[in-house]
Amino acid sequence: MSHRAQQHNPWLDNPKPAHPSIQYVTRKYFVASQNLVKSYHYRLDAEHVSRIYFHDIRGWGPPSNEFGFQGDIYLDLTPHISYILYVREKGEWEACNFWEEEPLKKRFRLPSHFLTATRYLWGSGNKGLYWYEKGSLADSRRFGLDLSKSYDFKEMIEEVLAANGPLGRITEANKERMRKEVERRQRLKYSEEASTRKRKRLEAPIISSVQNLRRRRISDNFEMSEDIIDLTLELPVKASRVRMESKVKNEDGLLRKVENFDGAQVNLKNEIDIWKRKASEALQREKEALIAHQEMTFLLKKATAEKLVVETDLQHLKYKLRNMGN
């Protein structure tokens, strides 16, 4: 371990990694024992001598070997069958949950930190991706992992992204916005269900009347009910005929009302179909606008990252020129 290496700490002295593929970087640390700190390759933090730092990086595509130091973590956000997690070793990045020789392999051993075999890479909704102690991972109240076995990283990574989001922890403002959106959609759903129930209640007596009328009709234009038959036996034939004709007219009027209701129901259904089609078109336009916004955001972040890379290179060049002048 050289004296020069001890005077440098890339996580404290260098700017955050900058590359077109990088979308998110945060610096994290874990507290190490005194014996472990003695074997550390880099300068220690003067105020917190037990801290071992590392970067949690997320981006599109495999990580470039142009950035990263031992112990750094990189999560490829590209939509694969599963997200791919990388750990920076001494010379290059190594995938933790993907083998080119066996790409459909799903279960893998947890990687250990380069300084010690007592800390392993795993993730949770609380800390995100982190180098956890062996005891914490084995604790049944927390993770309950057997480090001699292999595990599927997919659910763990999805839990991390659900709690923190692909580009970092979700802000309280965004949480409140999402909560209000969920409530709004629930109100729309309940309103539509209530409207359907009300329509069925209004339709029920009319449908029942139509069914009763149809049961009373026969092939010779109408069917006399028992009460009409009793009445015709007691009254003169003429009075009976008048009553019968009045009854038939009433029934015909009710049938016309039912037919009008059926027509109105068809019109209502057509209007609902038109509304649904317009809503679907509006939703499609909203999705297209969201995709366009995401693409513009990605291009802007990419341009910003490229600008930062150029500025960093320019600073290094100026530093070299100053040293050459001296």
GUZA-159957 format. One record per residue (C-alpha): x, y, z. Coordinates in steps of 0.25 Angstrom, whole numbers, plus 5000, padded with zeros to 4 digits. Layout:
# GUZA-159957
XYZ
...
//
This chain:
# GUZA-159957
500050005000
500750134995
500750265002
500250334990
499050234990
498750275005
498650415001
497550404991
496050354993
495350354980
493950364987
494350484995
495350554985
494750524971
493450584965
492350484964
492550394952
492050454939
491650374926
490550384915
490050244920
489950294935
488550344940
488750344955
489850344965
489850344980
491050324990
490850225001
491650165012
491750065023
492450065036
493649965037
494449905048
495749955052
496549835046
495749855033
496050005032
497549975034
497549895020
496850005013
497550045000
497150195001
497150315010
496150305021
495150415024
495750505035
494450525042
493950385040
495150295040
494250165040
493450195028
493650115015
493050195003
492450144990
491550194979
490150144975
490050164960
488950144951
488950154936
488550104922
489349994917
490549914923
491550004931
492750064924
494150034930
494450174929
493750204942
493650134956
494550084967
494549954975
493349934983
492450024974
491049974970
490449994956
488949954952
488649944937
487250004935
487049944921
485749864920
486349724920
485649594925
486249644938
487049764942
488549734942
489449774955
490949794954
492049814964
493349884961
494549794963
495949844962
496049844947
494649844942
493149824945
492649684947
491149644946
490549584958
489249524952
489549494938
490549394931
490749404916
491049254916
489649224922
488749354920
487449284925
488149254939
487249324950
487949294963
489249344967
490149354979
490249484986
491549554983
492449594995
493249734997
494649734992
495149775006
494449665014
493649535013
492749585024
491949685015
491049645003
490249724993
488749724994
487649824994
486349865002
485349975001
485950045012
487450055009
487350014994
488649944988
489649935000
490749845005
490049775017
490749705028
490649555028
489849555041
488849645036
488549565024
488449435032
487549495042
486149435040
485449565045
486149645033
486549565021
486749415025
487749385014
488649265014
489949315008
490349175004
489149174994
488749244981
487649344980
486849414969
487149564969
485949604961
484949624972
485949694981
486349794970
484849824967
484649854982
485849944982
485250024970
483850024975
484350094988
485350184982
484950194967
485950174956
486550304957
486650314972
485750324984
484250374981
484050514987
482950544997
482250634987
482250524976
481650424987
480550524990
480350544975
480250394972
479250374984
478350484979
478350414965
477950284971
476850344979
476350414967
476250284959
475550214970
474550324970
474350314955
474150164957
473150174968
472350284961
472250194948
471850074957
470750154964
470250204951
470150064946
469350024958
468450134957
468150104942
467849964946
466850004957
466150094947
466049984937
465549874946
464049914947
463949944932
464549814928
463649744938
462449814932
462849774918
463049634922
461749624928
461049684916
461749584907
461349474915
459849524914
459849534899
459449414890
459349394875
458049464874
458549594878
458349594893
458049494905
456949524915
457449524929
456649454940
456049584946
455549624932
454949494930
454149504943
453749644940
453149604926
452349494933
451749594942
451449714933
450749724920
451449694907
451549834902
452149894915
453149774915
453549804901
453849954905
454649914917
455449814909
455749914898
456150014908
457049914915
457749874901
457950024898
458650044911
459549924909
459849974895
460250114901
461150044911
461749964900
462050094892
462650154904
463550024905
463950034891
464350184893
465150144905
465850034897
466150144886
466650234897
467550124903
468150094889
468450244888
469050244902
469950124898
470450194886
470750324893
471550234904
472250164892
472650304886
473150354900
473950224902
474550244889
474950384891
475450354905
476350244899
476850334888
477150444899
477950334907
478750294895
479150434893
479450454907
480350334906
481050384894
481350514900
481850444913
482850364904
483250484896
483550554910
484350434915
485150434902
485450584903
485850574918
486750454914
487450534903
487550654912
488250574923
489150514913
489550644907
489750694922
490650574925
491450594912
491650734915
492150694929
493050594923
493650704914
493750804926
494450704934
495450664923
495650814921
495950834936
496950714936
497650774923
497750914930
498350844942
499350774934
499750904926
499950974939
500850864944
501650864931
501851014933
502351004947
//
